[in-house]
């Protein structure tokens, strides 16, 4: 009996020693962080609800300066919120591989721009960069304005009442990215496929959140068993839709002589096709041209369209939600935005064009300040490809580095009175001397957000369309918000605002 006990004890001690005293573990344990336990290290610390996990990450960021460490079963992870430490990682072309947290998305987005790495990522980035050049954005602006006008039309039905802005805004951004990336209208009377696609995207998003917060369904195979293949069902809908859109477009180009990527004759496209073109399509055509030139294959085209549909809608919807909530809660700031809009448009009700949007300097500062306080992507992850030195500590290769944008943006030493919503922080003279990595809502360095100009344009388009017609009144207050751990910054409760028609319109 005693013999067994001693043997088991020896076995446990050996496991503990092997897991927690190897070269990597010794290096990582020098970095400050929560105390680890016998064998399991910090594993028990994270068995929490998504809201508790979010709160714990914030608490740890106030306890240890610049970075803290998590260690468990051979996995080393750092939470990093010091601007120098962040710069060392994201400005480098070495550490461009994403952390394994992103693997939940791999069945859907595969090797699209967000998840790919190495030369594949470099090639794709080169192909897609022109999709966000000024002339392309100018075309997108027309589509965004049409959608923004539709959004304000729909507000009529709920005028004066408290509404949860999250679903309405998500619908707006999903339609906008779909119409700009694929020139495909979702949910129109003729497009049953479009409606199913939209629902499947929402379901995949929900499932992602579900998996992120729970340990057992992390493995794709096990998760599918648990959910009786529900995820695969949604993936099939999404992939068949994007496949069909691409096929239709390819056929259209072939019918028109094989070289009509940017041809304005698109107006004659078959209206019964799910690829319903009125104007040229920059992003998809760009990819098909690259395919013709042998730079990307058929699967690659689809991976990118799937990636842009995902990255391009939830992020901007989140940014818009908090910005609307903040503007509703700050009457004097709202009045200043309206003054700027009145100066640009006077009594006119015409749609804004790209020049109008570029004149909205104060609105842009409000958006930037809102993205500081509520960064839609609150954290992002890399895996170190080689050993580096951070804050005087040697960090071994293979460590997951989670850049905590949320904590960085709320550092008192970088932003005085960090919880105050003050758009003037972004006046040129107030940004002088600020650390270049103090403000990174769109990340920075080689893997920064490719869609950031599009995002700002979209946010300006919707906010200006709304504020030209409505005054916003607060229901949800900043202090009511309780966040959860997720890919984008979500709250436990809906975000409510009241829209009341302005007298002049
Ligand atoms: C307010 C809105 C947005 C915010 C805050 C945002 C933020 C970010 C951040 C922080 C990253 C880096 C992620 C990481 O390294 O893991 C990123 C990457 C990316 N974003 Fe955005 N994004 C926004 C809108 C958009 C839009 C509208 C698009 C597409 C039209 C887009 C497409 C992408 C893509 C494809 C990447 C991956 C880039 C690469 O790795 O080369 N994003 N975004």
Boltz pocket constraint, residues with backbone or C-beta under 6 A from the ligand:
constraints:
  - pocket:
      binder: B
      contacts: [[A, 98], [A, 113], [A, 114], [A, 115], [A, 125], [A, 177], [A, 307], [A, 308], [A, 311], [A, 312], [A, 313], [A, 315], [A, 316], [A, 319], [A, 375], [A, 376], [A, 377], [A, 379], [A, 380], [A, 381], [A, 440], [A, 441], [A, 442], [A, 443], [A, 446], [A, 447], [A, 448], [A, 449], [A, 450], [A, 451], [A, 452], [A, 454], [A, 455]]
      max_distance: 6.0
